[in-house]
Amino acid sequence: EVQLVESGGGLVQAGGSLRLTCAASGISFADYAIGWFRQVPGKQRQGLACISSSDGGTQYGDSVKGRFTISSDNDKNTMYLQMNSLKPEDTAVYFCAADKRFCTVDAETLGYHGMDYWGNGATVTVSS
């Protein structure tokens, strides 16, 4: 059974930092494209950051570029999202995901490309 488990969410003041962790079991992150997404109730899920399985390249959504950093530790089968300079509009449920084919932050592509595996989500609340 494949499981992705997020941790590290919580309440933080604007301008602060949090680090989310996603631990995987049942798959090896080294073999998958992986990424972080978030969703606000009533809105479409938003792609934040991805790591390519082919070359380890990263991509970021415009709203988090320069503030968030995705990384992974394949020995620990874990990925991370370091979030700095947090803003109230970053408040959302954050999800990690993995896919055998590819990961994207492009909103249009996310509309028809579903990731193979998802975590259950971690809530991040940024107060003003």
Backbone as JSON, one array per atom type, in Angstrom:
{
  "sequence": "EVQLVESGGGLVQAGGSLRLTCAASGISFADYAIGWFRQVPGKQRQGLACISSSDGGTQYGDSVKGRFTISSDNDKNTMYLQMNSLKPEDTAVYFCAADKRFCTVDAETLGYHGMDYWGNGATVTVSS",
  "N": [[0.85, -1.2, 0.0], [0.53, 2.18, -0.85], [1.55, 5.09, 0.76], [1.5, 8.53, 1.44], [2.53, 10.9, 3.68], [1.96, 13.94, 5.09], [3.52, 16.42, 7.16], [4.13, 19.05, 9.59], [2.61, 21.29, 9.21], [0.75, 24.19, 10.38], [0.1, 27.06, 12.49], [1.21, 30.26, 11.71], [2.76, 33.48, 11.89], [2.43, 36.21, 9.58], [5.15, 36.68, 7.38], [6.71, 34.83, 8.6], [8.17, 31.47, 8.77], [7.8, 28.07, 7.66], [8.35, 24.55, 7.54], [7.36, 21.98, 5.54], [6.98, 18.47, 5.57], [7.05, 15.43, 3.74], [6.55, 12.13, 3.95], [7.14, 9.04, 2.42], [5.81, 5.78, 1.83], [5.84, 2.52, 0.41], [6.39, 3.3, -2.18], [9.2, 4.49, -4.1], [10.6, 7.58, -3.92], [12.65, 8.27, -5.61], [12.03, 7.21, -8.04], [9.94, 8.62, -9.05], [8.23, 11.54, -10.27], [7.79, 14.33, -8.23], [5.88, 16.48, -6.05], [4.5, 19.54, -4.61], [1.36, 20.84, -3.66], [-1.47, 23.01, -3.2], [-4.63, 23.8, -1.7], [-7.46, 25.82, -1.44], [-10.6, 26.0, 0.13], [-13.26, 25.71, -2.17], [-11.81, 26.53, -4.3], [-9.68, 25.79, -7.16], [-7.2, 23.2, -7.04], [-3.83, 24.14, -6.57], [-0.72, 24.14, -8.18], [2.47, 24.14, -6.71], [5.26, 23.49, -6.48], [7.65, 21.39, -8.09], [9.64, 18.41, -8.56], [11.52, 16.98, -11.05], [11.58, 13.6, -12.2], [13.36, 12.74, -14.05], [15.65, 14.41, -14.39], [15.97, 15.72, -12.05], [15.35, 18.36, -12.03], [13.77, 21.44, -11.02], [10.62, 23.13, -10.69], [8.6, 26.0, -10.18], [5.61, 27.52, -9.01], [4.37, 30.75, -9.92], [3.42, 32.28, -7.8], [4.83, 31.49, -5.57], [7.46, 31.45, -6.14], [10.81, 32.07, -5.35], [10.24, 32.29, -2.69], [9.45, 29.81, -1.65], [10.93, 26.56, -1.34], [11.54, 23.49, -2.79], [12.64, 20.24, -1.94], [14.31, 17.06, -1.74], [15.04, 13.98, -0.07], [16.28, 11.18, -1.01], [17.32, 8.96, 0.24], [15.97, 8.91, 2.64], [13.5, 8.77, 1.66], [11.8, 10.99, 1.48], [10.26, 14.18, 1.05], [10.46, 17.77, 1.02], [9.1, 21.0, 1.8], [10.2, 24.05, 2.05], [9.06, 26.96, 3.38], [9.17, 30.34, 3.21], [8.88, 33.81, 4.22], [6.08, 33.99, 4.57], [2.67, 34.63, 3.67], [-0.63, 35.91, 4.4], [-2.3, 35.02, 2.32], [-1.23, 32.6, 1.68], [-2.44, 30.76, 3.21], [-3.87, 27.61, 3.4], [-4.74, 24.19, 2.57], [-2.15, 21.95, 2.31], [-0.7, 19.69, 0.05], [1.25, 16.81, -0.68], [2.49, 15.0, -3.52], [2.95, 12.32, -5.9], [4.08, 11.09, -9.06], [4.34, 8.76, -11.73], [4.85, 9.66, -14.29], [5.0, 12.64, -14.84], [5.36, 15.84, -13.16], [3.67, 18.88, -12.7], [3.28, 22.44, -12.41], [1.62, 23.93, -13.83], [-1.45, 25.41, -14.32], [-3.41, 24.85, -16.27], [-2.63, 22.35, -17.3], [-2.8, 20.84, -14.99], [-5.47, 20.55, -14.84], [-6.17, 18.31, -16.31], [-4.25, 16.4, -15.81], [-3.7, 14.02, -13.55], [-2.02, 13.35, -10.54], [-0.38, 10.34, -9.48], [-0.34, 9.48, -6.78], [-1.41, 10.79, -3.64], [-0.98, 12.72, -0.66], [-2.76, 13.17, 2.47], [-2.97, 15.75, 3.27], [-1.92, 18.83, 4.83], [-2.63, 21.4, 7.06], [-2.02, 24.8, 6.68], [-1.88, 27.86, 8.22], [-1.73, 31.28, 7.96], [-1.37, 34.07, 9.79], [-2.32, 37.53, 9.88]],
  "CA": [[0.0, 0.0, 0.0], [1.28, 3.42, -0.95], [1.11, 6.16, 1.64], [2.25, 9.77, 1.55], [2.06, 11.53, 4.91], [2.5, 15.28, 5.31], [3.6, 16.94, 8.54], [4.79, 20.34, 9.68], [1.7, 22.41, 9.07], [0.41, 24.87, 11.61], [-0.22, 28.49, 12.47], [2.4, 31.1, 11.71], [2.48, 34.88, 11.57], [2.92, 36.69, 8.29], [6.59, 36.91, 7.39], [7.39, 33.7, 9.21], [8.56, 30.32, 7.96], [7.42, 26.71, 8.04], [8.84, 23.51, 6.64], [6.51, 20.81, 5.43], [7.65, 17.21, 5.27], [6.2, 14.37, 3.18], [7.22, 10.84, 4.03], [6.49, 8.05, 1.56], [6.01, 4.34, 1.99], [5.23, 1.77, -0.69], [7.03, 3.72, -3.43], [10.47, 5.17, -3.92], [10.56, 8.91, -4.54], [13.68, 8.34, -6.64], [11.45, 6.74, -9.3], [8.73, 9.4, -9.31], [8.17, 13.0, -10.21], [7.12, 14.65, -6.96], [5.57, 17.9, -5.96], [3.63, 20.1, -3.57], [0.18, 21.53, -4.14], [-2.32, 23.5, -2.11], [-6.02, 24.06, -2.08], [-8.33, 26.6, -0.58], [-11.99, 25.56, -0.13], [-13.98, 26.4, -3.22], [-10.91, 26.9, -5.4], [-8.95, 24.7, -7.78], [-5.91, 22.88, -6.47], [-2.78, 24.94, -7.18], [0.61, 23.56, -8.16], [3.44, 25.03, -6.1], [6.65, 23.15, -6.78], [7.85, 20.02, -8.56], [10.97, 17.91, -8.9], [11.44, 16.01, -12.14], [12.22, 12.3, -11.94], [14.37, 12.44, -15.08], [16.91, 15.13, -14.21], [16.0, 16.4, -10.76], [15.06, 19.77, -12.18], [12.65, 21.94, -10.25], [9.79, 24.2, -11.23], [7.82, 26.66, -9.13], [4.53, 28.4, -9.39], [4.75, 32.16, -9.83], [3.04, 32.87, -6.51], [5.73, 31.06, -4.49], [8.84, 31.5, -6.63], [11.67, 32.93, -4.54], [9.87, 32.18, -1.26], [9.35, 28.4, -1.29], [11.95, 25.7, -1.91], [11.26, 22.06, -2.72], [13.83, 19.39, -1.91], [14.01, 15.67, -1.38], [16.11, 13.11, 0.43], [15.87, 9.86, -1.49], [17.71, 7.94, 1.24], [14.91, 8.88, 3.64], [12.23, 8.7, 0.93], [11.09, 12.13, 2.06], [10.42, 15.46, 0.39], [10.26, 18.9, 1.91], [8.78, 22.3, 1.23], [10.57, 25.15, 2.93], [8.23, 28.12, 3.05], [9.63, 31.56, 3.87], [8.13, 35.04, 3.92], [4.69, 33.56, 4.39], [1.66, 35.68, 3.58], [-1.96, 35.37, 4.72], [-2.87, 34.33, 1.15], [-0.68, 31.25, 1.61], [-3.28, 29.88, 4.02], [-4.46, 26.57, 2.56], [-4.32, 22.82, 2.86], [-1.02, 21.63, 1.45], [-0.63, 18.27, -0.29], [2.35, 16.29, -1.48], [2.02, 14.04, -4.51], [3.98, 11.65, -6.71], [3.57, 10.57, -10.32], [5.34, 8.02, -12.52], [5.11, 10.32, -15.57], [5.55, 13.97, -14.67], [4.73, 16.76, -12.23], [3.6, 20.21, -13.27], [2.59, 23.48, -11.64], [0.79, 24.65, -14.79], [-2.86, 25.26, -13.94], [-4.18, 24.21, -17.35], [-2.26, 20.94, -17.36], [-3.33, 20.19, -13.79], [-6.88, 20.28, -15.05], [-6.38, 16.98, -16.89], [-3.21, 15.46, -15.4], [-3.79, 13.68, -12.14], [-0.87, 12.66, -9.96], [-0.74, 8.96, -9.12], [-0.53, 9.32, -5.33], [-1.56, 12.02, -2.89], [-1.12, 12.68, 0.78], [-4.05, 13.61, 2.99], [-2.95, 17.19, 3.43], [-1.53, 19.49, 6.08], [-3.18, 22.75, 7.05], [-1.14, 25.94, 7.0], [-2.63, 29.09, 8.45], [-0.84, 32.42, 8.13], [-2.14, 35.18, 10.36], [-1.79, 38.86, 9.5]],
  "C": [[0.88, 1.24, 0.0], [0.68, 4.45, 0.01], [2.06, 7.34, 1.55], [1.68, 10.52, 2.75], [2.76, 12.87, 5.1], [2.56, 15.59, 6.8], [4.27, 18.31, 8.49], [3.89, 21.54, 9.49], [1.43, 23.06, 10.41], [0.08, 26.32, 11.4], [1.07, 29.28, 12.58], [2.01, 32.53, 11.38], [3.03, 35.23, 10.19], [4.39, 37.07, 8.4], [7.39, 35.77, 7.96], [7.66, 32.58, 8.23], [7.99, 29.03, 8.54], [8.1, 25.76, 7.07], [7.89, 22.32, 6.69], [7.37, 19.6, 5.03], [6.64, 16.22, 4.72], [7.01, 13.09, 3.17], [6.44, 9.81, 3.24], [6.8, 6.64, 2.0], [5.3, 3.64, 0.84], [5.73, 2.15, -2.06], [8.37, 4.35, -3.08], [10.43, 6.49, -4.66], [11.58, 9.03, -5.67], [13.12, 7.97, -8.02], [10.26, 7.57, -9.77], [9.03, 10.89, -9.45], [7.33, 13.36, -8.99], [6.86, 16.14, -6.87], [4.68, 18.24, -4.79], [2.54, 20.93, -4.23], [-0.57, 22.09, -2.94], [-3.71, 23.78, -2.63], [-6.72, 24.84, -1.0], [-9.76, 26.15, -0.88], [-12.66, 26.4, -1.2], [-13.12, 26.8, -4.4], [-10.19, 25.66, -5.94], [-7.63, 24.47, -7.06], [-4.8, 23.57, -7.27], [-1.44, 24.23, -7.08], [1.62, 24.57, -7.64], [4.86, 24.75, -6.55], [6.75, 21.68, -7.16], [9.33, 19.7, -8.71], [10.8, 16.82, -9.96], [12.16, 14.71, -11.77], [13.37, 12.05, -12.91], [15.71, 13.13, -14.79], [16.99, 15.89, -12.89], [15.74, 17.89, -10.84], [13.83, 20.19, -11.4], [11.88, 22.99, -11.03], [8.93, 24.71, -10.12], [6.7, 27.47, -9.74], [4.93, 29.86, -9.14], [4.48, 32.74, -8.44], [4.0, 32.51, -5.38], [7.2, 31.12, -4.89], [9.66, 32.5, -5.81], [11.37, 32.87, -3.06], [9.87, 30.73, -0.79], [10.44, 27.61, -2.0], [11.57, 24.24, -1.7], [12.59, 21.31, -2.71], [13.41, 17.98, -1.55], [15.26, 14.98, -0.88], [15.71, 11.69, 0.06], [16.27, 8.75, -0.51], [16.63, 7.79, 2.31], [13.53, 8.76, 3.0], [11.28, 9.79, 1.41], [11.3, 13.35, 1.18], [10.01, 16.57, 1.35], [9.79, 20.11, 1.1], [9.12, 23.34, 2.28], [9.83, 26.4, 2.48], [8.69, 29.31, 3.88], [8.77, 32.74, 3.46], [6.66, 34.74, 3.68], [3.73, 34.74, 4.46], [0.3, 35.08, 3.96], [-2.59, 34.61, 3.54], [-2.24, 32.96, 0.92], [-1.48, 30.26, 2.46], [-4.03, 28.9, 3.12], [-4.16, 25.2, 3.18], [-3.28, 22.43, 1.83], [-0.91, 20.11, 1.29], [0.69, 17.95, -0.99], [1.8, 15.21, -2.42], [3.19, 13.49, -5.29], [3.34, 11.07, -7.95], [4.68, 9.9, -11.11], [5.73, 8.78, -13.78], [5.73, 11.71, -15.37], [4.77, 14.73, -13.62], [4.74, 18.14, -12.88], [2.93, 21.17, -12.31], [1.65, 24.28, -12.55], [-0.69, 24.36, -14.53], [-3.66, 24.53, -15.01], [-3.89, 22.72, -17.41], [-2.8, 20.18, -16.15], [-4.8, 19.86, -13.95], [-7.16, 18.9, -15.62], [-5.31, 15.98, -16.51], [-3.31, 15.23, -13.91], [-2.54, 12.97, -11.68], [-1.32, 11.28, -9.47], [-1.1, 8.82, -7.63], [-0.53, 10.67, -4.64], [-1.51, 11.75, -1.4], [-2.48, 13.21, 1.19], [-4.1, 15.11, 3.28], [-2.53, 17.66, 4.81], [-2.0, 20.94, 6.0], [-2.13, 23.76, 7.48], [-2.0, 27.18, 7.11], [-1.64, 30.21, 8.75], [-1.68, 33.6, 8.61], [-1.48, 36.51, 10.01], [-1.42, 39.67, 10.73]]
}
